[in-house]
């Protein structure tokens, strides 16, 4: 219930009813969920400055492991981060719009923003847009 309430608290008008609020359901092991929350609460999310995004890397790792275990059923694919980074390096999104029609978890959008910042560009010169056919992604 606490996590569900936290999800409600961070929603704004545009995100109303978008975030999941089903963490209080019966079949979810409350002890395990609490352990996961404690794990992420009690560790630093950045090490050695802002260079290492521990939470982002953990999320990416979990996505890749899930994709590997589940296979490519239902037409859904996980694009490895090295492929996304290479694509962004080729595109060099310094200005204009970046659109990913199959954005999944938004890796290309995140990498585009990181590219601009790492090349001393102005993040305000790009606009990023994404959509996915799976509404729960």
N, CA, C and O atoms as a GROMACS GRO file, in nm:
protein
  548
    1UNK      N    1   0.082  -0.120   0.000
    1UNK     CA    2   0.000   0.000   0.000
    1UNK      C    3   0.086   0.126   0.000
    1UNK      O    4   0.049   0.226  -0.062
    2UNK      N    5   0.200   0.122   0.069
    2UNK     CA    6   0.288   0.237   0.075
    2UNK      C    7   0.343   0.270  -0.064
    2UNK      O    8   0.349   0.387  -0.102
    3UNK      N    9   0.384   0.167  -0.139
    3UNK     CA   10   0.438   0.190  -0.274
    3UNK      C   11   0.327   0.241  -0.366
    3UNK      O   12   0.351   0.331  -0.447
    4UNK      N   13   0.208   0.185  -0.355
    4UNK     CA   14   0.096   0.232  -0.436
    4UNK      C   15   0.070   0.381  -0.409
    4UNK      O   16   0.046   0.458  -0.501
    5UNK      N   17   0.074   0.420  -0.282
    5UNK     CA   18   0.051   0.561  -0.246
    5UNK      C   19   0.164   0.649  -0.297
    5UNK      O   20   0.141   0.763  -0.338
    6UNK      N   21   0.287   0.598  -0.296
    6UNK     CA   22   0.400   0.674  -0.348
    6UNK      C   23   0.383   0.696  -0.498
    6UNK      O   24   0.413   0.804  -0.549
    7UNK      N   25   0.335   0.594  -0.569
    7UNK     CA   26   0.310   0.609  -0.713
    7UNK      C   27   0.205   0.717  -0.738
    7UNK      O   28   0.219   0.797  -0.831
    8UNK      N   29   0.102   0.720  -0.657
    8UNK     CA   30  -0.001   0.823  -0.671
    8UNK      C   31   0.056   0.962  -0.643
    8UNK      O   32   0.021   1.059  -0.710
    9UNK      N   33   0.144   0.970  -0.545
    9UNK     CA   34   0.199   1.099  -0.504
    9UNK      C   35   0.288   1.162  -0.610
    9UNK      O   36   0.296   1.284  -0.618
   10UNK      N   37   0.356   1.082  -0.691
   10UNK     CA   38   0.446   1.140  -0.791
   10UNK      C   39   0.380   1.165  -0.926
   10UNK      O   40   0.442   1.222  -1.015
   11UNK      N   41   0.256   1.123  -0.941
   11UNK     CA   42   0.184   1.149  -1.066
   11UNK      C   43   0.143   1.295  -1.073
   11UNK      O   44   0.100   1.355  -0.974
   12UNK      N   45   0.157   1.352  -1.192
   12UNK     CA   46   0.102   1.485  -1.215
   12UNK      C   47  -0.024   1.469  -1.299
   12UNK      O   48  -0.068   1.357  -1.325
   13UNK      N   49  -0.083   1.579  -1.342
   13UNK     CA   50  -0.209   1.571  -1.417
   13UNK      C   51  -0.195   1.493  -1.547
   13UNK      O   52  -0.285   1.418  -1.586
   14UNK      N   53  -0.081   1.509  -1.616
   14UNK     CA   54  -0.061   1.439  -1.744
   14UNK      C   55  -0.036   1.290  -1.723
   14UNK      O   56  -0.064   1.210  -1.812
   15UNK      N   57   0.016   1.253  -1.607
   15UNK     CA   58   0.047   1.112  -1.580
   15UNK      C   59  -0.060   1.044  -1.496
   15UNK      O   60  -0.040   0.932  -1.449
   16UNK      N   61  -0.172   1.109  -1.477
   16UNK     CA   62  -0.278   1.054  -1.393
   16UNK      C   63  -0.316   0.913  -1.438
   16UNK      O   64  -0.347   0.891  -1.555
   17UNK      N   65  -0.312   0.820  -1.346
   17UNK     CA   66  -0.350   0.680  -1.368
   17UNK      C   67  -0.261   0.607  -1.469
   17UNK      O   68  -0.304   0.508  -1.528
   18UNK      N   69  -0.139   0.654  -1.488
   18UNK     CA   70  -0.045   0.588  -1.579
   18UNK      C   71   0.043   0.487  -1.504
   18UNK      O   72   0.062   0.375  -1.551
   19UNK      N   73   0.095   0.527  -1.389
   19UNK     CA   74   0.186   0.440  -1.314
   19UNK      C   75   0.110   0.325  -1.249
   19UNK      O   76  -0.005   0.342  -1.208
   20UNK      N   77   0.173   0.208  -1.241
   20UNK     CA   78   0.104   0.094  -1.179
   20UNK      C   79   0.084   0.117  -1.030
   20UNK      O   80   0.171   0.171  -0.962
   21UNK      N   81  -0.031   0.076  -0.982
   21UNK     CA   82  -0.060   0.086  -0.839
   21UNK      C   83  -0.124  -0.045  -0.793
   21UNK      O   84  -0.232  -0.047  -0.734
   22UNK      N   85  -0.054  -0.152  -0.822
   22UNK     CA   86  -0.106  -0.284  -0.786
   22UNK      C   87  -0.007  -0.363  -0.701
   22UNK      O   88  -0.008  -0.486  -0.701
   23UNK      N   89   0.078  -0.291  -0.629
   23UNK     CA   90   0.179  -0.357  -0.548
   23UNK      C   91   0.122  -0.412  -0.418
   23UNK      O   92   0.190  -0.486  -0.347
   24UNK      N   93  -0.002  -0.377  -0.385
   24UNK     CA   94  -0.064  -0.427  -0.263
   24UNK      C   95  -0.147  -0.554  -0.288
   24UNK      O   96  -0.215  -0.602  -0.198
   25UNK      N   97  -0.141  -0.608  -0.409
   25UNK     CA   98  -0.223  -0.725  -0.440
   25UNK      C   99  -0.177  -0.847  -0.358
   25UNK      O  100  -0.062  -0.856  -0.318
   26UNK      N  101  -0.267  -0.936  -0.336
   26UNK     CA  102  -0.247  -1.052  -0.249
   26UNK      C  103  -0.133  -1.143  -0.292
   26UNK      O  104  -0.054  -1.187  -0.208
   27UNK      N  105  -0.123  -1.171  -0.422
   27UNK     CA  106  -0.027  -1.271  -0.467
   27UNK      C  107   0.118  -1.221  -0.467
   27UNK      O  108   0.210  -1.299  -0.492
   28UNK      N  109   0.139  -1.094  -0.439
   28UNK     CA  110   0.273  -1.039  -0.436
   28UNK      C  111   0.335  -1.059  -0.297
   28UNK      O  112   0.276  -1.020  -0.196
   29UNK      N  113   0.452  -1.119  -0.293
   29UNK     CA  114   0.521  -1.146  -0.167
   29UNK      C  115   0.570  -1.014  -0.109
   29UNK      O  116   0.664  -0.954  -0.160
   30UNK      N  117   0.507  -0.969  -0.001
   30UNK     CA  118   0.537  -0.839   0.059
   30UNK      C  119   0.679  -0.833   0.114
   30UNK      O  120   0.744  -0.729   0.106
   31UNK      N  121   0.727  -0.942   0.169
   31UNK     CA  122   0.863  -0.945   0.224
   31UNK      C  123   0.965  -0.925   0.112
   31UNK      O  124   1.059  -0.847   0.126
   32UNK      N  125   0.946  -0.996   0.001
   32UNK     CA  126   1.040  -0.985  -0.111
   32UNK      C  127   1.036  -0.845  -0.172
   32UNK      O  128   1.141  -0.788  -0.203
   33UNK      N  129   0.917  -0.789  -0.188
   33UNK     CA  130   0.904  -0.653  -0.241
   33UNK      C  131   0.973  -0.554  -0.148
   33UNK      O  132   1.041  -0.462  -0.193
   34UNK      N  133   0.955  -0.572  -0.018
   34UNK     CA  134   1.021  -0.486   0.080
   34UNK      C  135   1.172  -0.497   0.072
   34UNK      O  136   1.243  -0.397   0.084
   35UNK      N  137   1.221  -0.618   0.052
   35UNK     CA  138   1.366  -0.639   0.038
   35UNK      C  139   1.422  -0.566  -0.084
   35UNK      O  140   1.530  -0.508  -0.078
   36UNK      N  141   1.347  -0.570  -0.195
   36UNK     CA  142   1.392  -0.502  -0.316
   36UNK      C  143   1.393  -0.350  -0.294
   36UNK      O  144   1.488  -0.282  -0.332
   37UNK      N  145   1.288  -0.299  -0.232
   37UNK     CA  146   1.282  -0.155  -0.204
   37UNK      C  147   1.398  -0.116  -0.112
   37UNK      O  148   1.463  -0.014  -0.136
   38UNK      N  149   1.423  -0.194  -0.008
   38UNK     CA  150   1.534  -0.166   0.084
   38UNK      C  151   1.667  -0.168   0.011
   38UNK      O  152   1.754  -0.085   0.037
   39UNK      N  153   1.684  -0.263  -0.079
   39UNK     CA  154   1.809  -0.274  -0.153
   39UNK      C  155   1.838  -0.145  -0.229
   39UNK      O  156   1.950  -0.092  -0.223
   40UNK      N  157   1.738  -0.094  -0.300
   40UNK     CA  158   1.760   0.027  -0.378
   40UNK      C  159   1.759   0.153  -0.293
   40UNK      O  160   1.815   0.255  -0.333
   41UNK      N  161   1.697   0.148  -0.177
   41UNK     CA  162   1.695   0.263  -0.088
   41UNK      C  163   1.830   0.281  -0.020
   41UNK      O  164   1.873   0.394   0.004
   42UNK      N  165   1.895   0.172   0.010
   42UNK     CA  166   2.016   0.177   0.092
   42UNK      C  167   2.146   0.174   0.015
   42UNK      O  168   2.252   0.158   0.075
   43UNK      N  169   2.142   0.188  -0.118
   43UNK     CA  170   2.266   0.194  -0.195
   43UNK      C  171   2.273   0.327  -0.269
   43UNK      O  172   2.171   0.388  -0.300
   44UNK      N  173   2.394   0.370  -0.295
   44UNK     CA  174   2.412   0.491  -0.376
   44UNK      C  175   2.380   0.455  -0.520
   44UNK      O  176   2.419   0.349  -0.569
   45UNK      N  177   2.308   0.543  -0.588
   45UNK     CA  178   2.273   0.517  -0.726
   45UNK      C  179   2.378   0.570  -0.823
   45UNK      O  180   2.370   0.543  -0.943
   46UNK      N  181   2.475   0.642  -0.774
   46UNK     CA  182   2.583   0.690  -0.860
   46UNK      C  183   2.714   0.667  -0.786
   46UNK      O  184   2.728   0.700  -0.668
   47UNK      N  185   2.809   0.611  -0.856
   47UNK     CA  186   2.942   0.587  -0.803
   47UNK      C  187   3.041   0.660  -0.891
   47UNK      O  188   3.020   0.670  -1.012
   48UNK      N  189   3.146   0.710  -0.834
   48UNK     CA  190   3.251   0.777  -0.912
   48UNK      C  191   3.193   0.892  -0.993
   48UNK      O  192   3.213   0.900  -1.114
   49UNK      N  193   3.121   0.981  -0.927
   49UNK     CA  194   3.057   1.093  -0.997
   49UNK      C  195   2.930   1.046  -1.063
   49UNK      O  196   2.867   0.950  -1.019
   50UNK      N  197   2.893   1.112  -1.169
   50UNK     CA  198   2.770   1.077  -1.241
   50UNK      C  199   2.796   0.979  -1.354
   50UNK      O  200   2.705   0.947  -1.430
   51UNK      N  201   2.918   0.932  -1.366
   51UNK     CA  202   2.955   0.845  -1.477
   51UNK      C  203   2.884   0.710  -1.473
   51UNK      O  204   2.846   0.657  -1.577
   52UNK      N  205   2.866   0.656  -1.355
   52UNK     CA  206   2.809   0.522  -1.345
   52UNK      C  207   2.669   0.530  -1.285
   52UNK      O  208   2.653   0.559  -1.166
   53UNK      N  209   2.570   0.505  -1.366
   53UNK     CA  210   2.431   0.506  -1.323
   53UNK      C  211   2.394   0.364  -1.282
   53UNK      O  212   2.355   0.283  -1.365
   54UNK      N  213   2.407   0.334  -1.154
   54UNK     CA  214   2.384   0.199  -1.104
   54UNK      C  215   2.240   0.154  -1.127
   54UNK      O  216   2.217   0.042  -1.173
   55UNK      N  217   2.144   0.240  -1.096
   55UNK     CA  218   2.004   0.202  -1.114
   55UNK      C  219   1.974   0.177  -1.262
   55UNK      O  220   1.908   0.078  -1.296
   56UNK      N  221   2.020   0.265  -1.350
   56UNK     CA  222   1.997   0.248  -1.493
   56UNK      C  223   2.062   0.122  -1.546
   56UNK      O  224   2.002   0.050  -1.626
   57UNK      N  225   2.184   0.096  -1.502
   57UNK     CA  226   2.254  -0.025  -1.548
   57UNK      C  227   2.185  -0.150  -1.495
   57UNK      O  228   2.177  -0.251  -1.566
   58UNK      N  229   2.135  -0.145  -1.373
   58UNK     CA  230   2.063  -0.260  -1.316
   58UNK      C  231   1.935  -0.285  -1.394
   58UNK      O  232   1.902  -0.400  -1.425
   59UNK      N  233   1.863  -0.180  -1.425
   59UNK     CA  234   1.739  -0.190  -1.501
   59UNK      C  235   1.766  -0.250  -1.640
   59UNK      O  236   1.695  -0.339  -1.686
   60UNK      N  237   1.872  -0.198  -1.704
   60UNK     CA  238   1.909  -0.248  -1.837
   60UNK      C  239   1.947  -0.396  -1.831
   60UNK      O  240   1.910  -0.474  -1.919
   61UNK      N  241   2.020  -0.433  -1.728
   61UNK     CA  242   2.060  -0.573  -1.711
   61UNK      C  243   1.936  -0.662  -1.694
   61UNK      O  244   1.926  -0.768  -1.756
   62UNK      N  245   1.843  -0.618  -1.609
   62UNK     CA  246   1.721  -0.697  -1.586
   62UNK      C  247   1.641  -0.711  -1.715
   62UNK      O  248   1.588  -0.818  -1.744
   63UNK      N  249   1.631  -0.603  -1.793
   63UNK     CA  250   1.560  -0.609  -1.921
   63UNK      C  251   1.625  -0.710  -2.015
   63UNK      O  252   1.556  -0.790  -2.079
   64UNK      N  253   1.758  -0.707  -2.022
   64UNK     CA  254   1.825  -0.799  -2.114
   64UNK      C  255   1.809  -0.943  -2.070
   64UNK      O  256   1.792  -1.033  -2.153
   65UNK      N  257   1.814  -0.967  -1.939
   65UNK     CA  258   1.796  -1.104  -1.888
   65UNK      C  259   1.654  -1.152  -1.912
   65UNK      O  260   1.632  -1.268  -1.947
   66UNK      N  261   1.557  -1.063  -1.892
   66UNK     CA  262   1.418  -1.098  -1.918
   66UNK      C  263   1.398  -1.131  -2.065
   66UNK      O  264   1.333  -1.230  -2.098
   67UNK      N  265   1.455  -1.049  -2.152
   67UNK     CA  266   1.442  -1.072  -2.297
   67UNK      C  267   1.506  -1.205  -2.335
   67UNK      O  268   1.452  -1.278  -2.418
   68UNK      N  269   1.619  -1.236  -2.274
   68UNK     CA  270   1.688  -1.362  -2.303
   68UNK      C  271   1.605  -1.481  -2.258
   68UNK      O  272   1.597  -1.582  -2.328
   69UNK      N  273   1.544  -1.471  -2.141
   69UNK     CA  274   1.465  -1.581  -2.087
   69UNK      C  275   1.333  -1.600  -2.162
   69UNK      O  276   1.290  -1.712  -2.186
   70UNK      N  277   1.271  -1.488  -2.199
   70UNK     CA  278   1.140  -1.495  -2.263
   70UNK      C  279   1.147  -1.523  -2.412
   70UNK      O  280   1.050  -1.570  -2.471
   71UNK      N  281   1.260  -1.494  -2.473
   71UNK     CA  282   1.269  -1.509  -2.618
   71UNK      C  283   1.198  -1.395  -2.687
   71UNK      O  284   1.168  -1.293  -2.625
   72UNK      N  285   1.172  -1.411  -2.813
   72UNK     CA  286   1.114  -1.304  -2.892
   72UNK      C  287   0.969  -1.335  -2.927
   72UNK      O  288   0.928  -1.322  -3.043
   73UNK      N  289   0.894  -1.377  -2.829
   73UNK     CA  290   0.755  -1.411  -2.855
   73UNK      C  291   0.670  -1.285  -2.866
   73UNK      O  292   0.703  -1.182  -2.806
   74UNK      N  293   0.565  -1.293  -2.939
   74UNK     CA  294   0.473  -1.181  -2.952
   74UNK      C  295   0.528  -1.064  -3.033
   74UNK      O  296   0.470  -0.956  -3.032
   75UNK      N  297   0.639  -1.085  -3.104
   75UNK     CA  298   0.693  -0.979  -3.187
   75UNK      C  299   0.768  -0.872  -3.110
   75UNK      O  300   0.803  -0.769  -3.167
   76UNK      N  301   0.796  -0.894  -2.981
   76UNK     CA  302   0.868  -0.794  -2.902
   76UNK      C  303   1.016  -0.830  -2.898
   76UNK      O  304   1.053  -0.946  -2.880
   77UNK      N  305   1.100  -0.728  -2.917
   77UNK     CA  306   1.243  -0.748  -2.920
   77UNK      C  307   1.310  -0.649  -2.827
   77UNK      O  308   1.263  -0.538  -2.808
   78UNK      N  309   1.421  -0.691  -2.769
   78UNK     CA  310   1.502  -0.604  -2.686
   78UNK      C  311   1.628  -0.570  -2.765
   78UNK      O  312   1.701  -0.660  -2.807
   79UNK      N  313   1.653  -0.442  -2.787
   79UNK     CA  314   1.773  -0.401  -2.859
   79UNK      C  315   1.884  -0.378  -2.757
   79UNK      O  316   1.869  -0.294  -2.668
   80UNK      N  317   1.994  -0.450  -2.768
   80UNK     CA  318   2.104  -0.433  -2.672
   80UNK      C  319   2.155  -0.289  -2.670
   80UNK      O  320   2.156  -0.221  -2.773
   81UNK      N  321   2.198  -0.244  -2.553
   81UNK     CA  322   2.240  -0.105  -2.538
   81UNK      C  323   2.357  -0.069  -2.629
   81UNK      O  324   2.367   0.045  -2.673
   82UNK      N  325   2.446  -0.165  -2.657
   82UNK     CA  326   2.560  -0.134  -2.746
   82UNK      C  327   2.510  -0.101  -2.886
   82UNK      O  328   2.570  -0.017  -2.954
   83UNK      N  329   2.404  -0.165  -2.931
   83UNK     CA  330   2.347  -0.136  -3.063
   83UNK      C  331   2.281   0.002  -3.062
   83UNK      O  332   2.297   0.079  -3.157
   84UNK      N  333   2.209   0.032  -2.955
   84UNK     CA  334   2.142   0.162  -2.944
   84UNK      C  335   2.246   0.274  -2.940
   84UNK      O  336   2.229   0.376  -3.006
   85UNK      N  337   2.354   0.256  -2.862
   85UNK     CA  338   2.460   0.358  -2.854
   85UNK      C  339   2.524   0.380  -2.992
   85UNK      O  340   2.550   0.494  -3.030
   86UNK      N  341   2.547   0.273  -3.066
   86UNK     CA  342   2.606   0.285  -3.200
   86UNK      C  343   2.512   0.362  -3.292
   86UNK      O  344   2.556   0.449  -3.368
   87UNK      N  345   2.384   0.330  -3.287
   87UNK     CA  346   2.285   0.399  -3.369
   87UNK      C  347   2.283   0.549  -3.337
   87UNK      O  348   2.278   0.632  -3.428
   88UNK      N  349   2.286   0.583  -3.210
   88UNK     CA  350   2.284   0.723  -3.169
   88UNK      C  351   2.412   0.794  -3.214
   88UNK      O  352   2.407   0.909  -3.258
   89UNK      N  353   2.526   0.726  -3.205
   89UNK     CA  354   2.652   0.785  -3.251
   89UNK      C  355   2.647   0.814  -3.401
   89UNK      O  356   2.701   0.916  -3.446
   90UNK      N  357   2.583   0.728  -3.477
   90UNK     CA  358   2.570   0.750  -3.622
   90UNK      C  359   2.476   0.867  -3.649
   90UNK      O  360   2.503   0.950  -3.735
   91UNK      N  361   2.365   0.873  -3.576
   91UNK     CA  362   2.264   0.978  -3.597
   91UNK      C  363   2.310   1.115  -3.549
   91UNK      O  364   2.270   1.217  -3.605
   92UNK      N  365   2.394   1.120  -3.447
   92UNK     CA  366   2.442   1.245  -3.387
   92UNK      C  367   2.329   1.345  -3.365
   92UNK      O  368   2.323   1.447  -3.434
   93UNK      N  369   2.241   1.317  -3.272
   93UNK     CA  370   2.122   1.401  -3.251
   93UNK      C  371   2.150   1.530  -3.174
   93UNK      O  372   2.108   1.544  -3.059
   94UNK      N  373   2.222   1.625  -3.237
   94UNK     CA  374   2.253   1.751  -3.170
   94UNK      C  375   2.137   1.849  -3.170
   94UNK      O  376   2.126   1.932  -3.079
   95UNK      N  377   2.049   1.840  -3.270
   95UNK     CA  378   1.937   1.933  -3.275
   95UNK      C  379   1.821   1.867  -3.350
   95UNK      O  380   1.840   1.772  -3.426
   96UNK      N  381   1.702   1.919  -3.326
   96UNK     CA  382   1.584   1.867  -3.393
   96UNK      C  383   1.510   1.765  -3.308
   96UNK      O  384   1.514   1.769  -3.185
   97UNK      N  385   1.444   1.673  -3.377
   97UNK     CA  386   1.360   1.574  -3.309
   97UNK      C  387   1.420   1.436  -3.319
   97UNK      O  388   1.476   1.397  -3.422
   98UNK      N  389   1.407   1.362  -3.211
   98UNK     CA  390   1.445   1.220  -3.209
   98UNK      C  391   1.314   1.145  -3.185
   98UNK      O  392   1.246   1.168  -3.085
   99UNK      N  393   1.281   1.056  -3.276
   99UNK     CA  394   1.157   0.980  -3.265
   99UNK      C  395   1.188   0.831  -3.272
   99UNK      O  396   1.255   0.785  -3.365
  100UNK      N  397   1.139   0.758  -3.175
  100UNK     CA  398   1.155   0.612  -3.174
  100UNK      C  399   1.015   0.551  -3.174
  100UNK      O  400   0.946   0.555  -3.072
  101UNK      N  401   0.972   0.495  -3.289
  101UNK     CA  402   0.837   0.441  -3.299
  101UNK      C  403   0.816   0.309  -3.224
  101UNK      O  404   0.702   0.265  -3.208
  102UNK      N  405   0.924   0.247  -3.180
  102UNK     CA  406   0.916   0.121  -3.106
  102UNK      C  407   1.006   0.133  -2.984
  102UNK      O  408   1.100   0.056  -2.966
  103UNK      N  409   0.976   0.231  -2.898
  103UNK     CA  410   1.073   0.272  -2.796
  103UNK      C  411   1.086   0.177  -2.678
  103UNK      O  412   1.184   0.187  -2.604
  104UNK      N  413   0.993   0.088  -2.657
  104UNK     CA  414   1.006  -0.004  -2.543
  104UNK      C  415   1.030   0.074  -2.415
  104UNK      O  416   0.944   0.151  -2.373
  105UNK      N  417   1.145   0.054  -2.352
  105UNK     CA  418   1.175   0.122  -2.226
  105UNK      C  419   1.242   0.257  -2.248
  105UNK      O  420   1.279   0.323  -2.150
  106UNK      N  421   1.258   0.300  -2.371
  106UNK     CA  422   1.310   0.434  -2.399
  106UNK      C  423   1.461   0.444  -2.407
  106UNK      O  424   1.515   0.553  -2.391
  107UNK      N  425   1.529   0.334  -2.431
  107UNK     CA  426   1.675   0.334  -2.435
  107UNK      C  427   1.734   0.430  -2.536
  107UNK      O  428   1.833   0.498  -2.506
  108UNK      N  429   1.676   0.438  -2.655
  108UNK     CA  430   1.730   0.528  -2.756
  108UNK      C  431   1.711   0.674  -2.716
  108UNK      O  432   1.795   0.758  -2.745
  109UNK      N  433   1.601   0.703  -2.650
  109UNK     CA  434   1.574   0.839  -2.606
  109UNK      C  435   1.674   0.880  -2.497
  109UNK      O  436   1.726   0.992  -2.498
  110UNK      N  437   1.700   0.790  -2.405
  110UNK     CA  438   1.797   0.817  -2.299
  110UNK      C  439   1.937   0.833  -2.358
  110UNK      O  440   2.010   0.925  -2.321
  111UNK      N  441   1.975   0.742  -2.449
  111UNK     CA  442   2.108   0.750  -2.510
  111UNK      C  443   2.124   0.877  -2.593
  111UNK      O  444   2.235   0.932  -2.600
  112UNK      N  445   2.019   0.925  -2.656
  112UNK     CA  446   2.026   1.050  -2.732
  112UNK      C  447   2.056   1.167  -2.640
  112UNK      O  448   2.140   1.252  -2.672
  113UNK      N  449   1.988   1.172  -2.527
  113UNK     CA  450   2.014   1.279  -2.431
  113UNK      C  451   2.157   1.270  -2.376
  113UNK      O  452   2.225   1.371  -2.363
  114UNK      N  453   2.201   1.149  -2.346
  114UNK     CA  454   2.338   1.130  -2.296
  114UNK      C  455   2.440   1.171  -2.402
  114UNK      O  456   2.544   1.229  -2.368
  115UNK      N  457   2.413   1.142  -2.529
  115UNK     CA  458   2.503   1.179  -2.638
  115UNK      C  459   2.520   1.331  -2.642
  115UNK      O  460   2.633   1.380  -2.648
  116UNK      N  461   2.410   1.403  -2.639
  116UNK     CA  462   2.415   1.549  -2.645
  116UNK      C  463   2.496   1.604  -2.527
  116UNK      O  464   2.582   1.690  -2.545
  117UNK      N  465   2.469   1.554  -2.408
  117UNK     CA  466   2.541   1.602  -2.290
  117UNK      C  467   2.689   1.567  -2.295
  117UNK      O  468   2.773   1.650  -2.258
  118UNK      N  469   2.724   1.447  -2.340
  118UNK     CA  470   2.864   1.405  -2.342
  118UNK      C  471   2.944   1.475  -2.452
  118UNK      O  472   3.067   1.475  -2.447
  119UNK      N  473   2.876   1.534  -2.550
  119UNK     CA  474   2.945   1.606  -2.657
  119UNK      C  475   2.928   1.757  -2.642
  119UNK      O  476   2.942   1.834  -2.737
  120UNK      N  477   2.898   1.798  -2.519
  120UNK     CA  478   2.885   1.941  -2.484
  120UNK      C  479   2.782   2.013  -2.569
  120UNK      O  480   2.795   2.132  -2.598
  121UNK      N  481   2.680   1.941  -2.609
  121UNK     CA  482   2.571   2.004  -2.683
  121UNK      C  483   2.469   2.063  -2.587
  121UNK      O  484   2.482   2.050  -2.466
  122UNK      N  485   2.368   2.127  -2.642
  122UNK     CA  486   2.262   2.187  -2.562
  122UNK      C  487   2.141   2.096  -2.565
  122UNK      O  488   2.079   2.078  -2.670
  123UNK      N  489   2.107   2.037  -2.452
  123UNK     CA  490   1.995   1.943  -2.442
  123UNK      C  491   1.863   2.008  -2.484
  123UNK      O  492   1.769   1.938  -2.523
  124UNK      N  493   1.856   2.140  -2.474
  124UNK     CA  494   1.733   2.210  -2.513
  124UNK      C  495   1.715   2.219  -2.664
  124UNK      O  496   1.611   2.264  -2.712
  125UNK      N  497   1.816   2.176  -2.740
  125UNK     CA  498   1.807   2.180  -2.887
  125UNK      C  499   1.746   2.054  -2.946
  125UNK      O  500   1.726   2.046  -3.067
  126UNK      N  501   1.716   1.955  -2.862
  126UNK     CA  502   1.650   1.835  -2.914
  126UNK      C  503   1.519   1.812  -2.841
  126UNK      O  504   1.500   1.852  -2.727
  127UNK      N  505   1.429   1.746  -2.911
  127UNK     CA  506   1.303   1.702  -2.853
  127UNK      C  507   1.295   1.552  -2.877
  127UNK      O  508   1.319   1.506  -2.989
  128UNK      N  509   1.262   1.477  -2.775
  128UNK     CA  510   1.258   1.332  -2.790
  128UNK      C  511   1.114   1.282  -2.777
  128UNK      O  512   1.039   1.326  -2.690
  129UNK      N  513   1.078   1.190  -2.866
  129UNK     CA  514   0.944   1.135  -2.871
  129UNK      C  515   0.953   0.984  -2.889
  129UNK      O  516   1.038   0.934  -2.964
  130UNK      N  517   0.869   0.912  -2.821
  130UNK     CA  518   0.865   0.769  -2.838
  130UNK      C  519   0.725   0.715  -2.820
  130UNK      O  520   0.642   0.774  -2.752
  131UNK      N  521   0.701   0.603  -2.880
  131UNK     CA  522   0.574   0.532  -2.862
  131UNK      C  523   0.603   0.384  -2.877
  131UNK      O  524   0.707   0.345  -2.931
  132UNK      N  525   0.512   0.303  -2.830
  132UNK     CA  526   0.528   0.161  -2.842
  132UNK      C  527   0.391   0.098  -2.858
  132UNK      O  528   0.292   0.150  -2.806
  133UNK      N  529   0.384  -0.012  -2.929
  133UNK     CA  530   0.254  -0.079  -2.949
  133UNK      C  531   0.205  -0.146  -2.822
  133UNK      O  532   0.086  -0.173  -2.808
  134UNK      N  533   0.297  -0.174  -2.729
  134UNK     CA  534   0.260  -0.237  -2.604
  134UNK      C  535   0.236  -0.128  -2.500
  134UNK      O  536   0.331  -0.063  -2.456
  135UNK      N  537   0.110  -0.105  -2.460
  135UNK     CA  538   0.080   0.004  -2.367
  135UNK      C  539   0.137  -0.017  -2.225
  135UNK      O  540   0.142   0.077  -2.146
  136UNK      N  541   0.178  -0.137  -2.193
  136UNK     CA  542   0.231  -0.161  -2.058
  136UNK      C  543   0.382  -0.147  -2.050
  136UNK      O  544   0.440  -0.162  -1.943
  137UNK      N  545   0.447  -0.118  -2.162
  137UNK     CA  546   0.593  -0.102  -2.163
  137UNK      C  547   0.632   0.024  -2.090
  137UNK      O  548   0.751   0.054  -2.079
   0.00000   0.00000   0.00000
